[in-house]
Amino acid sequence: MLQRIGTIDVISVRGPLFSNCTSAWLCEDLLAASQSPAPAALLDIDSPGGDVAGSDDIFDCLAELKRMKPVFGIVHDRAFSLAGAIIAQCQEPAATPTAAMGHLGTILNPLYDVTEANRLAGVRVSIPHAGDFKTMGVYGAPVTPELEAMLQRYVESQNDTFVGRVAQGRGMTVAQIKAMQAAIFTGPQGKEVGLVDSVTSFRAYLGNLMNRFAGGRQAAPALSRPSASAQPADPADAPDGGDGEAEQHSKGASPMSTTTPANATNAAAAAATTAATLVAGAAQNANPAANPAASPAASPAASQAASLAELKQIHGDDAAAVLQSLEAGHSRMQALEASNAALRLKVTQLSASPAASQAASGAPAGAKPETTGAAPATFRPAEAAGSQQASAFEEHVRTYMDAKNCTRVDAVRACSQRHPELYQAAYGVPKVGAPGA
């Protein structure tokens, strides 16, 4: 999910990164941030890794964002495998004291040779095929030494590319990364071996960036996470617990936003409605006599209006937004929500209208985007996922987020359980035998 905190674009990288699903959402966020006027971006990473398939798109989009502005990153609190390669591409990467990282390697799903068990049970399996390795992964097919050798060569080839990205990003050699043998490290240990530059808290890291790119001393607001009371009471709604090591089969999904041409208009309307609702609600909360339910006792988060300095910190150079929040009597939380709603609306409009994107960037109509010698990004996740299925699933996700007042990650997880056919039709599932990094 892309959001604005102060003057920094913060992109949350959460959960496993699956091809044509969460990896595609992350690509959309990276490209949207490259069009944002924010002076810097921060990747807030908590991921166990993901598929090799689709990872090239992530690195292409990340390179595009890095051409537009500095990109920083923090492990908050996991960056295994593919996520470790992503943090390696960031400037001044950091980790929290309780972070875990590493696991830098490549693995295939296991193949089970049941030929001996079938023989003892008197079962004969016939698999007509052409090509010695065509039976790979088929139940009942023997796992021959030749097949194992072929797969090992394939994995090592994929791993060479993967490890090369990490080494290049961190200024290390491939031999140094391979010597880690896919071990995992704590935050301080990761600094010792060169995977990150520093160990700090998320608030301190974000506060430092805000000071560097906004000037003056500013306190970093906490990146809100849902409280226990905000979690769904229905067991079917609760997100599944996942094993951080089971990268291929975890049911977790990333809270990264998806905007497709088919649903851009609806998303823009929803974001505009959200922003308008926040302003109207804050105006009522500012006058407890007119709205007794909005008294401090009933709503502690809305009882204290934010100061002018706090509103400037949240909205940055947007004087109109600062004035609007001030007049509405926004609390700090309400002002931050309004800022994020306005940012989502702007990103949606930019994604839906190339002309609006050029206008926002200051480029003349019809002008071609500037390049630095690299090919422009051509990734279109909406096309890969199927616009109709993605649009239908996104409608369920947005409705759930509004009804439960929860984060996107919880909404995606709950909706994937409630509408599994729609979820799989829209974004697909990891294929058996697909390599994971």
PETA-V225318 format. One record per helix or strand. SS is the DSSP state (helix for helix, strand for strand). FROM is the first residue (numbers start at 1). TO is the last residue. If there is no record, write none. Layout:
BEGIN
ss:SS from:FROM to:TO
ss:SS from:FROM to:TO
END
This chain:
BEGIN
ss:strand from:2 to:5
ss:strand from:8 to:14
ss:strand from:17 to:17
ss:helix from:22 to:35
ss:strand from:40 to:47
ss:strand from:50 to:51
ss:helix from:55 to:68
ss:strand from:70 to:80
ss:helix from:82 to:87
ss:strand from:91 to:95
ss:strand from:100 to:102
ss:strand from:107 to:107
ss:helix from:115 to:120
ss:helix from:145 to:170
ss:helix from:174 to:178
ss:strand from:184 to:186
ss:helix from:187 to:193
ss:strand from:198 to:199
ss:helix from:202 to:214
ss:helix from:228 to:230
ss:helix from:264 to:285
ss:helix from:292 to:294
ss:helix from:300 to:302
ss:strand from:305 to:305
ss:helix from:308 to:315
ss:helix from:319 to:328
ss:strand from:331 to:331
ss:helix from:332 to:352
ss:helix from:354 to:361
ss:helix from:381 to:385
ss:helix from:387 to:404
ss:helix from:408 to:418
ss:helix from:420 to:427
ss:strand from:436 to:436
END
